[in-house]
Amino acid sequence: MGNFAEHFSLSLKHHKTASGHTSHFAAHSHHPWPDASLAGQKQAWQDAAVNLDDKWDTVFGSIVPDVQKGIAKRIGLNEANSSNICFAPNTHELVNRLLSCLPENPTIISSDSEFHSFNRQMTRLQEESKVKWIQVPSEPFDTYETRLKETLQTQKADMVFLSHTLFNSGYIMQDLEGIIGAINDSETFVVIDGYHSFMALPIDWTPFKDRAFFLSGGYKYAMSGEGCCFMYCPNSYGMRPRNTGWYASFGTLQAQQNKTEVPYAEGGMRFMGATFDPSGLYRMRSVFKWMDEQGITPQTARTYTQELQEQFVKETHNINLGKLVNVPGEHTGQFLTYESPNSPELYQKLKEQNILTDVRGERIRFGFGIYHTSADVSALSDILHSL
């Protein structure tokens, strides 16, 4: 795989070390945008400013179908499954739409390492006894999946919500098939949060396309920014979400006038909300087009990034960055997590030198991506040695 740093020149021109190397190491958070995304942004403005309301003909006539196909391709599905994908400005909106499909006071099983908005929403609902929330500790990792399967086999749930890659450690779930298979009740909603996996590692959703939802978005490795999250929706689950917007009725407006029961669009569009800014979808389409032109796939990006991670660990092995939570390898996502009481101080020292990482409590995360070079990693290592 070649060096793609020059393709991110607009996004990264202000994120340089004193020696001129890329200083942004938070690909797992806000991934830089490739220059190619700007064409999509400009087209979004052009369509909206010139076509006004008619822009939606373009959005739903070509932008949405193109992005659906691009996502389906990158999770191992064919075009026939692409209509099962819906969109929302953020995954929190999609989670609430899923919750609206469940009976009152549902039982929900998750790990204790789900993303902030999910945790906050569950905690708030739990305050008023609106949900029964069972959390399985993700650590120690070597027993996590066994303990999770035991819980799924013995506890009945209305929804199982799990991250494929854990945001606070980078741990990647290894036996997804076995975990989903451990859920005995076929009516249980299975939702996999793939935000730290989509376009970061190869995914084949084919075995799960009739059973499990898959959530992700453009903010991280899809390199498209905010406002373009999506959900793959298996048929037969959540056919009539109570939380619903008028976009979920596209193609049914006539039926809506003639029936007392609220009608829904077919496929994943039944989970759509209301009016939103579609510019993120334009950017995502441009990024997909650029990736195809450059021959970038989730596998090539994964392989390249793992090489950078291994280089970083090797070059910093004699620095006390704290405990490396997960070593580079098949169990670890596209960022490395170190745990130490000194992590907040280290984060601040790096920030003062224009090195951007991020910190969560006592854990500092270093994210790597296709916009880095081996020289960028060495420059970061040199700075860490100098602190």
N, C-alpha and C positions, 0 to 999 in steps of 0.2 A: 504494500500500500504506500502511495506517495505522500508527500508532505502537503497538507492542505492549509497551512497557516496563512498563505497569501489570499485564500478565499474568504478570510474573516477580517480583512484589512480595515473595513469601516467600523466594525464592532469593537475591535481591539486596539485601535490606534492610540487610545488614551490609557491602555492597560499594559504598560511596559516597565521593565526594570531599568535602572540606571544604565545597564549595559545593553539595553534595547531588546531584551527577551520578553516574551509574554509573561505577564505577572498575574494573570487570572487563573486560579486553580479552584474554581467552584462550578465546574461543568454539571455537577449533580444538582445545583441550585438553579441559577439563571444561566443557561447555556448561551454563549455568544451566538449571534445570528450570522450565517454566511451572507456575503454580499448579495448573493442571488435572491435572498428574501426581499430585498428592496424593490425588485420588479413587481412582486406580488403586492406589496404595500401601495405602490404607485397605482397599480391597476385597480385596487380597491377604491382608492380615492376617485379615480377617473370614472369608474362605474357608478359610484354613489353620487358624485357631484353632477354628472352629466345626465344620468338616466333616472335619478331620483327614485320614486317608488318602483319604477320598472327594473331597478337593479336586482330585485329579488328574482326576476325571471332568469337572470344570469347566475345568481347565487345558487338557486335550487335547480337550475337547468344544466349547469356545467361545473361550477366550483364544488358544490357538495358532492356530486357523483364522482368527480375526479379525486377528491380527497378521500372519499370512502374507499375507492379502489386502491389508492396508494397505501392506506392503512391496512386494508385486507391483505394486500401483497406482503406487507412487512410483518404480519402475524401469521403467515403461512396459509391464508385462506384465499379462495379464488373469487373472481368478480361476482359470482352468483351469491356469495355471502355478504357482499359489500353493503347491500341495502339493510343489513341488520345493524348497521352502525349509525348512531345518532350523535348529536353535538350539543355542547353547552359551554358557557363561558368558563366554568370551573368544575372540578369533580365534586365539590361540595353540593352543588345544585343537583348533580346526577345521583349522589347518595341519598339526598332527601326525596328525590323522585322514587327511588327504589324503596325507601322506608314507607312511602305512602302506599305501596302495594301490599304491605304486610297487615295481618290482623292487629287488633288492639293489644297493647302490652306484649309485644313479641319478644321472643328470646333470641339474642344475637350472640354469636361466638366469634371472637377475633383473637389476634395475638395482643400482647401489651405494647406493641411497637408499631401501631398504625399512625397515619399522618395526623397532624395537629387538628385539622378541622373535624376529622372523624372522631377523634378522642373528645374534643370539646362538645360536639353534638351529642355523642353518647352520654357523656357526663351530665350534660344539662337535662336530657330526657330521663336519665336515671334519678336525678334529684326529685323528680315528680312521679317516680315509679311508672314511667311510661314505657320503659323497656327493662328486660332482665338481661344484663350484659355480663357474659362470661369471658374473661380474658385469660389466655394461656401465656405464661411468661416465655419470651423467646430465648432467654438465656438460662442455662448453658445451651449453646447451639447444638452440641453433639447429641442432646436428647430431645431437642425441641420438636422435631417432626414426629417422633414416637409419642411424646406426651400429647401433641396436638391430635394425632389419630385416635388415641385412647379417649380423649374428650369428645371427639366427634362421634365415636362409636357408642358412647354411653350417655350423651346428653342430646336430647331432641332440641332442634333449633329451627326458627323460622328463616334466619339468614346467617350464613357464614361469610365473614368479611376478612380477607387476608391479603397482606402485601406479598407480592412475588419476591421483591427485593426490599429488605427492611431499610427504612430511611435513616435510622439512627445507628446502623452498624455496617450496612452494605451486604449483609448475609442474604444469599439467594436460596430460596426454597428449592430443594433438590428433587423431592418425590411428589410433584404436584399431582400426578395421576393417582398415586396411592392415597394422598390426602383427600382429594375429591371423592375417590372411591370409598373412603371410610365413612362418608355421609350416607346413612342408610335410607333416610326419608327422601324420596324423589321429588317431593314438593318443596324441600328446603331451597331457598335462594342461595346460590353460590356466587360470590362476587370476589374477583381477584383484582387488587389494585396493582396495576403494572406500570405505574408512573416512573419508577426507577429501573424498569426493564425494557420498556418500549424503545426500540432503536439503539439500545445499549447492549443487547445480547440477542442471539437468535431465538425466536419464539414461533412455535407451531401450535396454533390454537385448534387445529383440526380435531384432535381427540375430545375437545371440550366444547365444540361449537354448539352442541345441542343441550349443554348442561350448565355452562358457567358464563357469567358476565365478565367482561374485561374492561377495566377503566384505565385511561391514561390521558395524555395531553401534550401540548406543544412546548411547554416551558423549559423542559430539560433536554433530553437527547434528540427530540424531534426538531429542535433548533428554530422553532417558529414563534416563540414568545407566548404571551398570555392570551386568553380569550378563545382558545381553540382546543378544548378538551373533548373527549369522545368516549363512547361506551359501546362495545359490541354486545348485542342483546340476543340471547338464544330465543328461538321461538318457544311459545307455550309458557313462558314465565313473565308475569307482570303485564298482562294484556291491557289492563285499564288502570294506570297509575292515577291516584286521586290528586296528586300534585301534577297538574298538567297545564300547558299553555296552548295558545291557539295554533302554534306551528305543528302541534301533534294532531291537528285535525285536517292538515292539507290533504286534499283529494276527497274530503268527506263533507265539505261545507253544505252541499245540497242535502245530503242525508241528515245533517244536523238540524236543518230547518224542518225536516219532516218527522223526526223522531224525538221522543222525550228523553231517551237514553243518549248520553254523550258518546259520539262515535270517535274512533281513533284511526289514525293512519296505519298502514301495514308496515311490517318490518320494524327496524329500530326507531323509525320516526315516531312511533307511538310514545316514545320517551322525550320528545322535544318539549322545550319550554316556549317562551315568548320572544319578542323582538330582541335581537342582539347585534353587536358589531361583528360583521363577518370578515373583517380585515385579517384576523388571525388565520382563517381558512385560506385566504389568498396567499399569505406568506407560506403556509404549510404546503400548498400545491407547488409553489415555486421551489421550495426546498426539496421536495420529492423529485421534481424534474431535474434539478441540479445534481442530486445524488445519483440518479439514473445515468446522467451524462458522464459523471465522474467514476462510475462503477463502485460507489460506496454502498455497502450493505451492512446490516447489523453485525454480521459475522466479521467482515473486514475491520469495522470500527472496533469491535470487541478485541480482536487479536492485536491490533495496533495499540490500543489503550493498555492492555495487559502487559505488553512489552515495556511501556512507559512506567507502569506501576512497579514492575520488577526492578527496573533501573533505579527508581526512586528509593525503594527499600534497600537496595544494595549500596547506594551512595550515601545513605543516611544511617546505616546500621550502627554506627558508633556515636550517634547523637541520641540523647535521652528525650525522645518525643513523647514518651509514655508507652503504655501497652498497646501494641497493634492488635486491634479487636479481631480483624480477619485478615489473614495473609493473602496476597494475590493468588488467584486460582479460580477453580470452577465454582467455589462457594461465595465468591466476593464480586460485588458489582463494580461500577466504574469509579468508585472513590474509595480511598483508604481512610480508616478511622483510627485515631489514636486517643487513648483515654489517660488523662492525668489531671491532677488538681491544678497544674500549671497551664492547662490548655487555653483558658481565657487570656492569660498574660501573653502566651505565645501568639495567639491570634492577633492581639493588639500590636505586638511588636512587628509582626509581618505586615499588618495593615499600614503601619507608619512608614513602611518601605514600599508601599503601593502593591503589596502582595495580597491578593484577595483569596481567602479560604472561608470557612465558616465554622462556628462553634456552637455546640448544643450541650449546655451544662459543662461537664468535664471532658467532653469529646470534641476534638477538632477533626474536620474532614478536609482531605485534599482530593479534589476532583480532577480527573484527566479526560482529555478528549482528542478528537482528530485535529484540532487546531493547535495542539502542542507539538513541539519538536523535541528530539532528544536533548538538544542544546538548552531548551527552555527548562527541562527537568534538572539538568546539571546546574543551571544558574540558580534555581530554587534551592538545590542542595547546598550550593556554595553559601548562599545567604543564611541558611539554617546553621551551617557550621560557624558562621561569623557572629551569631547572636550570643 
